[in-house]
Amino acid sequence: MSDFLFTTISGTDVVTQIPVSCGDLEEAKIEARRVLARLIGERLANDPCEMVSVEIFDATERPLTELRMMYQEIDK
């Protein structure tokens, strides 16, 4: 198992840092997508923002990757 740190960002706010143990980076990405889906469900319904993301860091806090969803509301 590898240790990872997820940093969640909603709009310009760093929401939280979550320590996670996963087998490898691919498994960490799967878990990060679950976290991202929960963030989107909680945040966009009540307070739409333009961006929600989960950044994945290794145990030494070196950035590895970021999963990001962008939101736009376009009036027609």
N, CA, C and O atoms as a Tripos MOL2 file, in Angstrom:
@<TRIPOS>MOLECULE
protein
  304   303    76     0     0
PROTEIN
NO_CHARGES

@<TRIPOS>ATOM
      1 N           0.8380   -1.1860    0.0000 N.3       1 MET1
      2 CA          0.0000    0.0000    0.0000 C.3       1 MET1
      3 C           0.8820    1.2480    0.0000 C.2       1 MET1
      4 O           1.9310    1.3000    0.6430 O.2       1 MET1
      5 N           0.4230    2.2340   -0.7340 N.am      2 SER2
      6 CA          1.1080    3.5250   -0.7740 C.3       2 SER2
      7 C           0.2480    4.5680   -0.0900 C.2       2 SER2
      8 O          -0.9800    4.4900   -0.1150 O.2       2 SER2
      9 N           0.8920    5.5300    0.5120 N.am      3 ASP3
     10 CA          0.1730    6.6210    1.1520 C.3       3 ASP3
     11 C           0.1050    7.8070    0.1990 C.2       3 ASP3
     12 O           1.0990    8.1890   -0.4180 O.2       3 ASP3
     13 N          -1.0820    8.3750    0.0940 N.am      4 PHE4
     14 CA         -1.3280    9.5390   -0.7360 C.3       4 PHE4
     15 C          -2.0470   10.5910    0.1030 C.2       4 PHE4
     16 O          -2.6080   10.2830    1.1540 O.2       4 PHE4
     17 N          -2.0260   11.8090   -0.3630 N.am      5 LEU5
     18 CA         -2.7530   12.8980    0.2650 C.3       5 LEU5
     19 C          -3.6110   13.5380   -0.8110 C.2       5 LEU5
     20 O          -3.1030   13.9610   -1.8490 O.2       5 LEU5
     21 N          -4.9120   13.6080   -0.5630 N.am      6 PHE6
     22 CA         -5.8320   14.2890   -1.4780 C.3       6 PHE6
     23 C          -6.1050   15.6780   -0.9250 C.2       6 PHE6
     24 O          -6.4600   15.8240    0.2450 O.2       6 PHE6
     25 N          -5.9450   16.6850   -1.7460 N.am      7 THR7
     26 CA         -6.3480   18.0410   -1.3920 C.3       7 THR7
     27 C          -7.5410   18.3910   -2.2450 C.2       7 THR7
     28 O          -7.4550   18.3860   -3.4730 O.2       7 THR7
     29 N          -8.6660   18.6990   -1.5990 N.am      8 THR8
     30 CA         -9.8730   19.0480   -2.3460 C.3       8 THR8
     31 C          -9.9850   20.5630   -2.4290 C.2       8 THR8
     32 O          -9.7370   21.2830   -1.4620 O.2       8 THR8
     33 N         -10.3660   21.0200   -3.6120 N.am      9 ILE9
     34 CA        -10.5170   22.4530   -3.8570 C.3       9 ILE9
     35 C         -11.8720   22.6780   -4.5030 C.2       9 ILE9
     36 O         -12.2350   22.0010   -5.4650 O.2       9 ILE9
     37 N         -12.6080   23.6270   -3.9700 N.am     10 SER10
     38 CA        -13.9200   23.9710   -4.5010 C.3      10 SER10
     39 C         -13.9320   25.4720   -4.7300 C.2      10 SER10
     40 O         -13.9300   26.2490   -3.7750 O.2      10 SER10
     41 N         -13.9430   25.8870   -6.0000 N.am     11 GLY11
     42 CA        -13.7990   27.2980   -6.3050 C.3      11 GLY11
     43 C         -12.3840   27.7160   -5.9630 C.2      11 GLY11
     44 O         -11.4310   27.1360   -6.4840 O.2      11 GLY11
     45 N         -12.2260   28.7000   -5.1080 N.am     12 THR12
     46 CA        -10.8950   29.1300   -4.6840 C.3      12 THR12
     47 C         -10.5730   28.6540   -3.2700 C.2      12 THR12
     48 O          -9.5170   28.9870   -2.7300 O.2      12 THR12
     49 N         -11.4770   27.8740   -2.6630 N.am     13 ASP13
     50 CA        -11.2960   27.4200   -1.2890 C.3      13 ASP13
     51 C         -10.6800   26.0280   -1.2390 C.2      13 ASP13
     52 O         -11.1970   25.1030   -1.8670 O.2      13 ASP13
     53 N          -9.5920   25.8660   -0.5090 N.am     14 VAL14
     54 CA         -9.0870   24.5400   -0.2060 C.3      14 VAL14
     55 C          -9.9830   23.9960    0.8890 C.2      14 VAL14
     56 O          -9.9950   24.5200    2.0030 O.2      14 VAL14
     57 N         -10.7230   22.9620    0.5850 N.am     15 VAL15
     58 CA        -11.7170   22.4490    1.5150 C.3      15 VAL15
     59 C         -11.0620   21.5880    2.5880 C.2      15 VAL15
     60 O         -11.2880   21.8030    3.7790 O.2      15 VAL15
     61 N         -10.2630   20.6290    2.1810 N.am     16 THR16
     62 CA         -9.7010   19.7070    3.1560 C.3      16 THR16
     63 C          -8.5400   18.9370    2.5500 C.2      16 THR16
     64 O          -8.3550   18.9150    1.3330 O.2      16 THR16
     65 N          -7.7700   18.3150    3.4120 N.am     17 GLN17
     66 CA         -6.7330   17.3860    2.9870 C.3      17 GLN17
     67 C          -7.0700   16.0320    3.5920 C.2      17 GLN17
     68 O          -7.3370   15.9230    4.7880 O.2      17 GLN17
     69 N          -7.0530   15.0050    2.7540 N.am     18 ILE18
     70 CA         -7.4780   13.6750    3.1650 C.3      18 ILE18
     71 C          -6.3240   12.6910    2.9570 C.2      18 ILE18
     72 O          -5.8810   12.5130    1.8230 O.2      18 ILE18
     73 N          -5.8250   12.0490    4.0150 N.am     19 PRO19
     74 CA         -4.8210   11.0010    3.8360 C.3      19 PRO19
     75 C          -5.5020    9.7180    3.3460 C.2      19 PRO19
     76 O          -6.5540    9.3340    3.8590 O.2      19 PRO19
     77 N          -4.8980    9.0600    2.3540 N.am     20 VAL20
     78 CA         -5.4920    7.8650    1.7450 C.3      20 VAL20
     79 C          -4.3900    6.8360    1.5050 C.2      20 VAL20
     80 O          -3.2910    7.1830    1.0700 O.2      20 VAL20
     81 N          -4.6900    5.5740    1.7910 N.am     21 SER21
     82 CA         -3.7770    4.4830    1.4480 C.3      21 SER21
     83 C          -4.3810    3.7000    0.2920 C.2      21 SER21
     84 O          -5.5200    3.2400    0.3750 O.2      21 SER21
     85 N          -3.6160    3.5500   -0.7880 N.am     22 CYS22
     86 CA         -4.0610    2.8310   -1.9740 C.3      22 CYS22
     87 C          -2.9090    1.9740   -2.4770 C.2      22 CYS22
     88 O          -1.7540    2.2130   -2.1240 O.2      22 CYS22
     89 N          -3.2190    0.9820   -3.2960 N.am     23 GLY23
     90 CA         -2.2040    0.0880   -3.8270 C.3      23 GLY23
     91 C          -1.2110    0.7780   -4.7370 C.2      23 GLY23
     92 O          -0.0200    0.4690   -4.7200 O.2      23 GLY23
     93 N          -1.7060    1.7210   -5.5370 N.am     24 ASP24
     94 CA         -0.8410    2.4450   -6.4720 C.3      24 ASP24
     95 C          -1.5730    3.7110   -6.9240 C.2      24 ASP24
     96 O          -2.6750    4.0020   -6.4580 O.2      24 ASP24
     97 N          -0.9480    4.4540   -7.8320 N.am     25 LEU25
     98 CA         -1.5370    5.7140   -8.2930 C.3      25 LEU25
     99 C          -2.8580    5.5010   -9.0130 C.2      25 LEU25
    100 O          -3.7740    6.3080   -8.8570 O.2      25 LEU25
    101 N          -2.9800    4.4400   -9.7950 N.am     26 GLU26
    102 CA         -4.2430    4.1960  -10.5140 C.3      26 GLU26
    103 C          -5.3960    3.9660   -9.5390 C.2      26 GLU26
    104 O          -6.5040    4.4570   -9.7540 O.2      26 GLU26
    105 N          -5.1340    3.2250   -8.4770 N.am     27 GLU27
    106 CA         -6.1570    3.0120   -7.4460 C.3      27 GLU27
    107 C          -6.4790    4.3300   -6.7380 C.2      27 GLU27
    108 O          -7.6350    4.5820   -6.4000 O.2      27 GLU27
    109 N          -5.4820    5.1580   -6.5140 N.am     28 ALA28
    110 CA         -5.6980    6.4660   -5.8950 C.3      28 ALA28
    111 C          -6.5670    7.3460   -6.7910 C.2      28 ALA28
    112 O          -7.4070    8.0920   -6.2880 O.2      28 ALA28
    113 N          -6.3790    7.2690   -8.1030 N.am     29 LYS29
    114 CA         -7.2070    8.0460   -9.0260 C.3      29 LYS29
    115 C          -8.6650    7.6080   -8.9620 C.2      29 LYS29
    116 O          -9.5670    8.4430   -9.0270 O.2      29 LYS29
    117 N          -8.8990    6.3130   -8.8350 N.am     30 ILE30
    118 CA        -10.2740    5.8140   -8.7130 C.3      30 ILE30
    119 C         -10.9230    6.3850   -7.4600 C.2      30 ILE30
    120 O         -12.0590    6.8580   -7.5050 O.2      30 ILE30
    121 N         -10.2040    6.3410   -6.3450 N.am     31 GLU31
    122 CA        -10.7390    6.8920   -5.0940 C.3      31 GLU31
    123 C         -10.9320    8.4010   -5.2000 C.2      31 GLU31
    124 O         -11.9090    8.9360   -4.6770 O.2      31 GLU31
    125 N         -10.0160    9.0890   -5.8700 N.am     32 ALA32
    126 CA        -10.1430   10.5390   -6.0460 C.3      32 ALA32
    127 C         -11.3770   10.8860   -6.8660 C.2      32 ALA32
    128 O         -12.0250   11.9000   -6.6080 O.2      32 ALA32
    129 N         -11.7100   10.0560   -7.8530 N.am     33 ARG33
    130 CA        -12.9390   10.3000   -8.6350 C.3      33 ARG33
    131 C         -14.1800   10.1620   -7.7630 C.2      33 ARG33
    132 O         -15.1530   10.8940   -7.9480 O.2      33 ARG33
    133 N         -14.1550    9.2320   -6.8170 N.am     34 ARG34
    134 CA        -15.2810    9.0920   -5.8730 C.3      34 ARG34
    135 C         -15.4130   10.3460   -5.0060 C.2      34 ARG34
    136 O         -16.5130   10.8560   -4.7920 O.2      34 ARG34
    137 N         -14.2820   10.8260   -4.5170 N.am     35 VAL35
    138 CA        -14.2790   12.0400   -3.6880 C.3      35 VAL35
    139 C         -14.7770   13.2290   -4.5160 C.2      35 VAL35
    140 O         -15.5730   14.0340   -4.0340 O.2      35 VAL35
    141 N         -14.3100   13.3350   -5.7520 N.am     36 LEU36
    142 CA        -14.7260   14.4240   -6.6420 C.3      36 LEU36
    143 C         -16.2310   14.3820   -6.8930 C.2      36 LEU36
    144 O         -16.8860   15.4240   -6.8840 O.2      36 LEU36
    145 N         -16.7780   13.2070   -7.1150 N.am     37 ALA37
    146 CA        -18.2220   13.0760   -7.3390 C.3      37 ALA37
    147 C         -19.0120   13.5490   -6.1230 C.2      37 ALA37
    148 O         -20.0360   14.2170   -6.2680 O.2      37 ALA37
    149 N         -18.5410   13.2050   -4.9270 N.am     38 ARG38
    150 CA        -19.2310   13.6640   -3.7070 C.3      38 ARG38
    151 C         -19.1490   15.1830   -3.5830 C.2      38 ARG38
    152 O         -20.1320   15.8350   -3.2300 O.2      38 ARG38
    153 N         -17.9800   15.7440   -3.8720 N.am     39 LEU39
    154 CA        -17.8280   17.2010   -3.8040 C.3      39 LEU39
    155 C         -18.7790   17.9060   -4.7550 C.2      39 LEU39
    156 O         -19.4110   18.8970   -4.3920 O.2      39 LEU39
    157 N         -18.8770   17.3970   -5.9590 N.am     40 ILE40
    158 CA        -19.7520   18.0090   -6.9570 C.3      40 ILE40
    159 C         -21.1940   17.9480   -6.4820 C.2      40 ILE40
    160 O         -21.9200   18.9380   -6.5670 O.2      40 ILE40
    161 N         -21.6120   16.7930   -5.9820 N.am     41 GLY41
    162 CA        -22.9800   16.6420   -5.5000 C.3      41 GLY41
    163 C         -23.3070   17.5760   -4.3590 C.2      41 GLY41
    164 O         -24.4100   18.1190   -4.2960 O.2      41 GLY41
    165 N         -22.3660   17.7710   -3.4590 N.am     42 GLU42
    166 CA        -22.5970   18.6270   -2.2990 C.3      42 GLU42
    167 C         -22.5220   20.1090   -2.6600 C.2      42 GLU42
    168 O         -23.3090   20.9090   -2.1560 O.2      42 GLU42
    169 N         -21.5980   20.4710   -3.5110 N.am     43 ARG43
    170 CA        -21.3000   21.8880   -3.7450 C.3      43 ARG43
    171 C         -22.1840   22.5340   -4.8060 C.2      43 ARG43
    172 O         -22.7460   23.6030   -4.5660 O.2      43 ARG43
    173 N         -22.3160   21.9120   -5.9680 N.am     44 LEU44
    174 CA        -22.9590   22.5900   -7.0900 C.3      44 LEU44
    175 C         -24.4580   22.8000   -6.9210 C.2      44 LEU44
    176 O         -25.0140   23.7450   -7.4830 O.2      44 LEU44
    177 N         -25.1160   21.9440   -6.1640 N.am     45 ALA45
    178 CA        -26.5650   22.0850   -6.0030 C.3      45 ALA45
    179 C         -26.9390   23.3710   -5.2750 C.2      45 ALA45
    180 O         -27.9210   24.0210   -5.6320 O.2      45 ALA45
    181 N         -26.1710   23.7380   -4.2660 N.am     46 ASN46
    182 CA        -26.5320   24.8820   -3.4320 C.3      46 ASN46
    183 C         -25.7180   26.1440   -3.7010 C.2      46 ASN46
    184 O         -26.2030   27.2530   -3.4770 O.2      46 ASN46
    185 N         -24.5040   25.9850   -4.1730 N.am     47 ASP47
    186 CA        -23.6090   27.1250   -4.3330 C.3      47 ASP47
    187 C         -22.7020   26.8750   -5.5330 C.2      47 ASP47
    188 O         -21.5360   26.5160   -5.3720 O.2      47 ASP47
    189 N         -23.2420   27.0660   -6.7320 N.am     48 PRO48
    190 CA        -22.4390   26.7490   -7.9180 C.3      48 PRO48
    191 C         -21.1180   27.5060   -7.9400 C.2      48 PRO48
    192 O         -21.0670   28.7060   -7.6680 O.2      48 PRO48
    193 N         -20.0690   26.7950   -8.2620 N.am     49 CYS49
    194 CA        -18.7590   27.4010   -8.4390 C.3      49 CYS49
    195 C         -18.2460   26.9680   -9.8090 C.2      49 CYS49
    196 O         -18.8400   26.1040  -10.4540 O.2      49 CYS49
    197 N         -17.1820   27.5470  -10.2360 N.am     50 GLU50
    198 CA        -16.6900   27.2680  -11.5770 C.3      50 GLU50
    199 C         -15.8210   26.0260  -11.6580 C.2      50 GLU50
    200 O         -15.6810   25.4510  -12.7380 O.2      50 GLU50
    201 N         -15.2280   25.5900  -10.5400 N.am     51 MET51
    202 CA        -14.2890   24.4960  -10.5900 C.3      51 MET51
    203 C         -14.2560   23.7360   -9.2730 C.2      51 MET51
    204 O         -14.2850   24.3290   -8.1950 O.2      51 MET51
    205 N         -14.1960   22.4160   -9.3790 N.am     52 VAL52
    206 CA        -14.0160   21.5460   -8.2240 C.3      52 VAL52
    207 C         -12.9070   20.5670   -8.5990 C.2      52 VAL52
    208 O         -12.9110   20.0220   -9.7030 O.2      52 VAL52
    209 N         -11.9510   20.3390   -7.6870 N.am     53 SER53
    210 CA        -10.8690   19.4210   -8.0320 C.3      53 SER53
    211 C         -10.3650   18.6560   -6.8170 C.2      53 SER53
    212 O         -10.5770   19.0400   -5.6670 O.2      53 SER53
    213 N          -9.6870   17.5540   -7.1280 N.am     54 VAL54
    214 CA         -8.9660   16.7700   -6.1280 C.3      54 VAL54
    215 C          -7.5400   16.6320   -6.6470 C.2      54 VAL54
    216 O          -7.3070   16.0590   -7.7110 O.2      54 VAL54
    217 N          -6.6030   17.1570   -5.8910 N.am     55 GLU55
    218 CA         -5.1960   17.0060   -6.2340 C.3      55 GLU55
    219 C          -4.6340   15.8260   -5.4540 C.2      55 GLU55
    220 O          -4.9270   15.6580   -4.2710 O.2      55 GLU55
    221 N          -3.8270   15.0130   -6.1210 N.am     56 ILE56
    222 CA         -3.2290   13.8410   -5.4840 C.3      56 ILE56
    223 C          -1.7400   14.1090   -5.2930 C.2      56 ILE56
    224 O          -1.0290   14.4670   -6.2320 O.2      56 ILE56
    225 N          -1.2860   13.9280   -4.0510 N.am     57 PHE57
    226 CA          0.1220   14.0840   -3.6960 C.3      57 PHE57
    227 C           0.6280   12.7540   -3.1540 C.2      57 PHE57
    228 O          -0.1490   11.9580   -2.6260 O.2      57 PHE57
    229 N           1.9320   12.5110   -3.2840 N.am     58 ASP58
    230 CA          2.4950   11.3170   -2.6650 C.3      58 ASP58
    231 C           2.7480   11.5800   -1.1820 C.2      58 ASP58
    232 O           2.4260   12.6530   -0.6730 O.2      58 ASP58
    233 N           3.3200   10.6050   -0.5000 N.am     59 ALA59
    234 CA          3.5240   10.7090    0.9480 C.3      59 ALA59
    235 C           4.4730   11.8370    1.3330 C.2      59 ALA59
    236 O           4.4340   12.3140    2.4670 O.2      59 ALA59
    237 N           5.3310   12.2720    0.4000 N.am     60 THR60
    238 CA          6.2460   13.3810    0.6760 C.3      60 THR60
    239 C           5.6680   14.7150    0.2290 C.2      60 THR60
    240 O           6.3660   15.7290    0.1980 O.2      60 THR60
    241 N           4.3710   14.7030   -0.1210 N.am     61 GLU61
    242 CA          3.6230   15.8840   -0.5720 C.3      61 GLU61
    243 C           4.1010   16.4130   -1.9290 C.2      61 GLU61
    244 O           3.9700   17.6000   -2.2270 O.2      61 GLU61
    245 N           4.6530   15.5150   -2.7400 N.am     62 ARG62
    246 CA          5.0080   15.8650   -4.1180 C.3      62 ARG62
    247 C           3.7490   15.7070   -4.9650 C.2      62 ARG62
    248 O           3.1170   14.6510   -4.9270 O.2      62 ARG62
    249 N           3.3700   16.7400   -5.7320 N.am     63 PRO63
    250 CA          2.1550   16.6370   -6.5430 C.3      63 PRO63
    251 C           2.3080   15.5990   -7.6470 C.2      63 PRO63
    252 O           3.3350   15.5370   -8.3230 O.2      63 PRO63
    253 N           1.2560   14.7730   -7.8200 N.am     64 LEU64
    254 CA          1.2750   13.7240   -8.8380 C.3      64 LEU64
    255 C           0.2960   14.0100   -9.9760 C.2      64 LEU64
    256 O           0.6540   13.9170  -11.1500 O.2      64 LEU64
    257 N          -0.9260   14.3550   -9.6230 N.am     65 THR65
    258 CA         -1.9380   14.6170  -10.6460 C.3      65 THR65
    259 C          -3.1120   15.3600  -10.0200 C.2      65 THR65
    260 O          -3.2380   15.4310   -8.7970 O.2      65 THR65
    261 N          -3.9600   15.9070  -10.8680 N.am     66 GLU66
    262 CA         -5.1560   16.6170  -10.4050 C.3      66 GLU66
    263 C          -6.3400   16.1760  -11.2600 C.2      66 GLU66
    264 O          -6.2410   16.0980  -12.4850 O.2      66 GLU66
    265 N          -7.4490   15.8920  -10.6070 N.am     67 LEU67
    266 CA         -8.7090   15.5890  -11.2910 C.3      67 LEU67
    267 C          -9.5970   16.8080  -11.1130 C.2      67 LEU67
    268 O          -9.8320   17.2400   -9.9840 O.2      67 LEU67
    269 N         -10.0910   17.3660  -12.2040 N.am     68 ARG68
    270 CA        -10.8020   18.6450  -12.1340 C.3      68 ARG68
    271 C         -12.0730   18.5910  -12.9770 C.2      68 ARG68
    272 O         -12.0850   18.0560  -14.0860 O.2      68 ARG68
    273 N         -13.1400   19.1580  -12.4190 N.am     69 MET69
    274 CA        -14.3990   19.3340  -13.1560 C.3      69 MET69
    275 C         -14.6770   20.8290  -13.2340 C.2      69 MET69
    276 O         -14.5890   21.5490  -12.2400 O.2      69 MET69
    277 N         -15.0120   21.2730  -14.4310 N.am     70 MET70
    278 CA        -15.3300   22.6800  -14.6620 C.3      70 MET70
    279 C         -16.8410   22.8050  -14.8610 C.2      70 MET70
    280 O         -17.4850   21.9220  -15.4280 O.2      70 MET70
    281 N         -17.3840   23.9120  -14.3860 N.am     71 TYR71
    282 CA        -18.8310   24.1600  -14.4900 C.3      71 TYR71
    283 C         -19.0380   25.5230  -15.1390 C.2      71 TYR71
    284 O         -18.4120   26.5100  -14.7510 O.2      71 TYR71
    285 N         -19.9170   25.5660  -16.1220 N.am     72 GLN72
    286 CA        -20.3160   26.8290  -16.7190 C.3      72 GLN72
    287 C         -21.8290   26.8560  -16.8510 C.2      72 GLN72
    288 O         -22.4500   25.8700  -17.2500 O.2      72 GLN72
    289 N         -22.3990   27.9690  -16.5200 N.am     73 GLU73
    290 CA        -23.8230   28.1960  -16.7320 C.3      73 GLU73
    291 C         -23.9330   29.2420  -17.8380 C.2      73 GLU73
    292 O         -23.4440   30.3630  -17.7000 O.2      73 GLU73
    293 N         -24.5750   28.8610  -18.9250 N.am     74 ILE74
    294 CA        -24.6280   29.7340  -20.1100 C.3      74 ILE74
    295 C         -26.0810   30.0970  -20.3800 C.2      74 ILE74
    296 O         -26.8950   29.2450  -20.7350 O.2      74 ILE74
    297 N         -26.3910   31.3740  -20.2050 N.am     75 ASP75
    298 CA        -27.7390   31.8460  -20.5000 C.3      75 ASP75
    299 C         -27.9300   31.9120  -22.0110 C.2      75 ASP75
    300 O         -27.0290   32.3250  -22.7400 O.2      75 ASP75
    301 N         -29.0900   31.5080  -22.4690 N.am     76 LYS76
    302 CA        -29.4140   31.5180  -23.9060 C.3      76 LYS76
    303 C         -30.6000   32.4260  -24.1510 C.2      76 LYS76
    304 O         -31.0370   32.5780  -25.2920 O.2      76 LYS76
@<TRIPOS>BOND
     1     1     2 1
     2     2     3 1
     3     3     4 2
     4     3     5 am
     5     5     6 1
     6     6     7 1
     7     7     8 2
     8     7     9 am
     9     9    10 1
    10    10    11 1
    11    11    12 2
    12    11    13 am
    13    13    14 1
    14    14    15 1
    15    15    16 2
    16    15    17 am
    17    17    18 1
    18    18    19 1
    19    19    20 2
    20    19    21 am
    21    21    22 1
    22    22    23 1
    23    23    24 2
    24    23    25 am
    25    25    26 1
    26    26    27 1
    27    27    28 2
    28    27    29 am
    29    29    30 1
    30    30    31 1
    31    31    32 2
    32    31    33 am
    33    33    34 1
    34    34    35 1
    35    35    36 2
    36    35    37 am
    37    37    38 1
    38    38    39 1
    39    39    40 2
    40    39    41 am
    41    41    42 1
    42    42    43 1
    43    43    44 2
    44    43    45 am
    45    45    46 1
    46    46    47 1
    47    47    48 2
    48    47    49 am
    49    49    50 1
    50    50    51 1
    51    51    52 2
    52    51    53 am
    53    53    54 1
    54    54    55 1
    55    55    56 2
    56    55    57 am
    57    57    58 1
    58    58    59 1
    59    59    60 2
    60    59    61 am
    61    61    62 1
    62    62    63 1
    63    63    64 2
    64    63    65 am
    65    65    66 1
    66    66    67 1
    67    67    68 2
    68    67    69 am
    69    69    70 1
    70    70    71 1
    71    71    72 2
    72    71    73 am
    73    73    74 1
    74    74    75 1
    75    75    76 2
    76    75    77 am
    77    77    78 1
    78    78    79 1
    79    79    80 2
    80    79    81 am
    81    81    82 1
    82    82    83 1
    83    83    84 2
    84    83    85 am
    85    85    86 1
    86    86    87 1
    87    87    88 2
    88    87    89 am
    89    89    90 1
    90    90    91 1
    91    91    92 2
    92    91    93 am
    93    93    94 1
    94    94    95 1
    95    95    96 2
    96    95    97 am
    97    97    98 1
    98    98    99 1
    99    99   100 2
   100    99   101 am
   101   101   102 1
   102   102   103 1
   103   103   104 2
   104   103   105 am
   105   105   106 1
   106   106   107 1
   107   107   108 2
   108   107   109 am
   109   109   110 1
   110   110   111 1
   111   111   112 2
   112   111   113 am
   113   113   114 1
   114   114   115 1
   115   115   116 2
   116   115   117 am
   117   117   118 1
   118   118   119 1
   119   119   120 2
   120   119   121 am
   121   121   122 1
   122   122   123 1
   123   123   124 2
   124   123   125 am
   125   125   126 1
   126   126   127 1
   127   127   128 2
   128   127   129 am
   129   129   130 1
   130   130   131 1
   131   131   132 2
   132   131   133 am
   133   133   134 1
   134   134   135 1
   135   135   136 2
   136   135   137 am
   137   137   138 1
   138   138   139 1
   139   139   140 2
   140   139   141 am
   141   141   142 1
   142   142   143 1
   143   143   144 2
   144   143   145 am
   145   145   146 1
   146   146   147 1
   147   147   148 2
   148   147   149 am
   149   149   150 1
   150   150   151 1
   151   151   152 2
   152   151   153 am
   153   153   154 1
   154   154   155 1
   155   155   156 2
   156   155   157 am
   157   157   158 1
   158   158   159 1
   159   159   160 2
   160   159   161 am
   161   161   162 1
   162   162   163 1
   163   163   164 2
   164   163   165 am
   165   165   166 1
   166   166   167 1
   167   167   168 2
   168   167   169 am
   169   169   170 1
   170   170   171 1
   171   171   172 2
   172   171   173 am
   173   173   174 1
   174   174   175 1
   175   175   176 2
   176   175   177 am
   177   177   178 1
   178   178   179 1
   179   179   180 2
   180   179   181 am
   181   181   182 1
   182   182   183 1
   183   183   184 2
   184   183   185 am
   185   185   186 1
   186   186   187 1
   187   187   188 2
   188   187   189 am
   189   189   190 1
   190   190   191 1
   191   191   192 2
   192   191   193 am
   193   193   194 1
   194   194   195 1
   195   195   196 2
   196   195   197 am
   197   197   198 1
   198   198   199 1
   199   199   200 2
   200   199   201 am
   201   201   202 1
   202   202   203 1
   203   203   204 2
   204   203   205 am
   205   205   206 1
   206   206   207 1
   207   207   208 2
   208   207   209 am
   209   209   210 1
   210   210   211 1
   211   211   212 2
   212   211   213 am
   213   213   214 1
   214   214   215 1
   215   215   216 2
   216   215   217 am
   217   217   218 1
   218   218   219 1
   219   219   220 2
   220   219   221 am
   221   221   222 1
   222   222   223 1
   223   223   224 2
   224   223   225 am
   225   225   226 1
   226   226   227 1
   227   227   228 2
   228   227   229 am
   229   229   230 1
   230   230   231 1
   231   231   232 2
   232   231   233 am
   233   233   234 1
   234   234   235 1
   235   235   236 2
   236   235   237 am
   237   237   238 1
   238   238   239 1
   239   239   240 2
   240   239   241 am
   241   241   242 1
   242   242   243 1
   243   243   244 2
   244   243   245 am
   245   245   246 1
   246   246   247 1
   247   247   248 2
   248   247   249 am
   249   249   250 1
   250   250   251 1
   251   251   252 2
   252   251   253 am
   253   253   254 1
   254   254   255 1
   255   255   256 2
   256   255   257 am
   257   257   258 1
   258   258   259 1
   259   259   260 2
   260   259   261 am
   261   261   262 1
   262   262   263 1
   263   263   264 2
   264   263   265 am
   265   265   266 1
   266   266   267 1
   267   267   268 2
   268   267   269 am
   269   269   270 1
   270   270   271 1
   271   271   272 2
   272   271   273 am
   273   273   274 1
   274   274   275 1
   275   275   276 2
   276   275   277 am
   277   277   278 1
   278   278   279 1
   279   279   280 2
   280   279   281 am
   281   281   282 1
   282   282   283 1
   283   283   284 2
   284   283   285 am
   285   285   286 1
   286   286   287 1
   287   287   288 2
   288   287   289 am
   289   289   290 1
   290   290   291 1
   291   291   292 2
   292   291   293 am
   293   293   294 1
   294   294   295 1
   295   295   296 2
   296   295   297 am
   297   297   298 1
   298   298   299 1
   299   299   300 2
   300   299   301 am
   301   301   302 1
   302   302   303 1
   303   303   304 2
@<TRIPOS>SUBSTRUCTURE
     1 MET1         2 RESIDUE 1 A MET
     2 SER2         6 RESIDUE 1 A SER
     3 ASP3        10 RESIDUE 1 A ASP
     4 PHE4        14 RESIDUE 1 A PHE
     5 LEU5        18 RESIDUE 1 A LEU
     6 PHE6        22 RESIDUE 1 A PHE
     7 THR7        26 RESIDUE 1 A THR
     8 THR8        30 RESIDUE 1 A THR
     9 ILE9        34 RESIDUE 1 A ILE
    10 SER10       38 RESIDUE 1 A SER
    11 GLY11       42 RESIDUE 1 A GLY
    12 THR12       46 RESIDUE 1 A THR
    13 ASP13       50 RESIDUE 1 A ASP
    14 VAL14       54 RESIDUE 1 A VAL
    15 VAL15       58 RESIDUE 1 A VAL
    16 THR16       62 RESIDUE 1 A THR
    17 GLN17       66 RESIDUE 1 A GLN
    18 ILE18       70 RESIDUE 1 A ILE
    19 PRO19       74 RESIDUE 1 A PRO
    20 VAL20       78 RESIDUE 1 A VAL
    21 SER21       82 RESIDUE 1 A SER
    22 CYS22       86 RESIDUE 1 A CYS
    23 GLY23       90 RESIDUE 1 A GLY
    24 ASP24       94 RESIDUE 1 A ASP
    25 LEU25       98 RESIDUE 1 A LEU
    26 GLU26      102 RESIDUE 1 A GLU
    27 GLU27      106 RESIDUE 1 A GLU
    28 ALA28      110 RESIDUE 1 A ALA
    29 LYS29      114 RESIDUE 1 A LYS
    30 ILE30      118 RESIDUE 1 A ILE
    31 GLU31      122 RESIDUE 1 A GLU
    32 ALA32      126 RESIDUE 1 A ALA
    33 ARG33      130 RESIDUE 1 A ARG
    34 ARG34      134 RESIDUE 1 A ARG
    35 VAL35      138 RESIDUE 1 A VAL
    36 LEU36      142 RESIDUE 1 A LEU
    37 ALA37      146 RESIDUE 1 A ALA
    38 ARG38      150 RESIDUE 1 A ARG
    39 LEU39      154 RESIDUE 1 A LEU
    40 ILE40      158 RESIDUE 1 A ILE
    41 GLY41      162 RESIDUE 1 A GLY
    42 GLU42      166 RESIDUE 1 A GLU
    43 ARG43      170 RESIDUE 1 A ARG
    44 LEU44      174 RESIDUE 1 A LEU
    45 ALA45      178 RESIDUE 1 A ALA
    46 ASN46      182 RESIDUE 1 A ASN
    47 ASP47      186 RESIDUE 1 A ASP
    48 PRO48      190 RESIDUE 1 A PRO
    49 CYS49      194 RESIDUE 1 A CYS
    50 GLU50      198 RESIDUE 1 A GLU
    51 MET51      202 RESIDUE 1 A MET
    52 VAL52      206 RESIDUE 1 A VAL
    53 SER53      210 RESIDUE 1 A SER
    54 VAL54      214 RESIDUE 1 A VAL
    55 GLU55      218 RESIDUE 1 A GLU
    56 ILE56      222 RESIDUE 1 A ILE
    57 PHE57      226 RESIDUE 1 A PHE
    58 ASP58      230 RESIDUE 1 A ASP
    59 ALA59      234 RESIDUE 1 A ALA
    60 THR60      238 RESIDUE 1 A THR
    61 GLU61      242 RESIDUE 1 A GLU
    62 ARG62      246 RESIDUE 1 A ARG
    63 PRO63      250 RESIDUE 1 A PRO
    64 LEU64      254 RESIDUE 1 A LEU
    65 THR65      258 RESIDUE 1 A THR
    66 GLU66      262 RESIDUE 1 A GLU
    67 LEU67      266 RESIDUE 1 A LEU
    68 ARG68      270 RESIDUE 1 A ARG
    69 MET69      274 RESIDUE 1 A MET
    70 MET70      278 RESIDUE 1 A MET
    71 TYR71      282 RESIDUE 1 A TYR
    72 GLN72      286 RESIDUE 1 A GLN
    73 GLU73      290 RESIDUE 1 A GLU
    74 ILE74      294 RESIDUE 1 A ILE
    75 ASP75      298 RESIDUE 1 A ASP
    76 LYS76      302 RESIDUE 1 A LYS
